[in-house]
Amino acid sequence: MEMSRDKFKLRVFKSFEEENDAEIERLALMSYEERLEEFAILQKRIWGDEWTRKPIKKTISYEKIKW
């Protein structure tokens, strides 16, 4: 039996600002098509397979935190 050894890069950030800067850089390096594909994946994850065929019930949620 052969085991899968998928490798991935893991980064640990020192602050939210550092993480935000890395995300901005990652998005800047993506093509338009890659960004649309990522958007579609996120929409499907949130709304399910039929997110393009059914109206979406719009809701909002938020969380208050103390710093």
C-alpha positions in Angstrom: 0.0 0.0 0.0 1.5 3.3 -1.1 0.9 6.4 1.1 0.2 9.8 -0.3 2.8 12.3 0.7 1.3 15.6 -0.4 3.5 18.5 0.6 2.2 22.0 1.3 3.7 25.2 2.5 2.7 26.5 5.9 3.4 30.0 7.1 2.9 31.3 10.6 2.4 35.1 10.9 3.4 37.3 13.8 0.5 39.6 13.3 -2.8 40.1 11.4 -1.1 42.9 9.5 1.6 40.5 8.3 -1.0 38.0 7.3 -3.0 40.6 5.4 0.1 41.8 3.5 0.8 38.2 2.5 -2.7 37.7 1.3 -2.6 40.9 -0.8 0.6 39.7 -2.3 -0.8 36.3 -3.0 -3.9 37.7 -4.7 -1.8 40.1 -6.8 0.2 37.2 -8.2 -3.0 35.4 -9.3 -4.5 35.7 -12.7 -8.0 36.9 -13.2 -9.2 33.4 -14.0 -7.5 32.0 -10.8 -9.3 34.6 -8.7 -12.7 33.8 -10.3 -12.1 30.1 -9.7 -11.2 30.8 -6.0 -14.4 32.9 -5.7 -16.5 30.1 -7.2 -15.0 27.6 -4.8 -15.8 29.8 -1.8 -19.3 30.5 -3.0 -19.9 26.7 -3.5 -18.5 26.0 0.0 -20.8 28.6 1.6 -24.0 28.2 -0.4 -23.8 24.6 -1.8 -23.9 23.3 -5.4 -26.8 25.3 -6.6 -25.5 28.7 -5.6 -25.8 30.0 -9.2 -29.4 28.6 -9.7 -31.2 29.6 -6.5 -31.7 33.0 -4.9 -29.5 33.4 -1.9 -31.1 34.4 1.4 -29.0 37.3 2.5 -27.9 37.3 6.1 -25.2 38.9 8.1 -23.5 37.9 11.3 -20.8 39.6 13.3 -18.8 39.0 16.5 -17.7 41.5 19.0 -14.3 40.9 20.6 -12.3 42.7 23.2 -8.7 43.5 22.4 
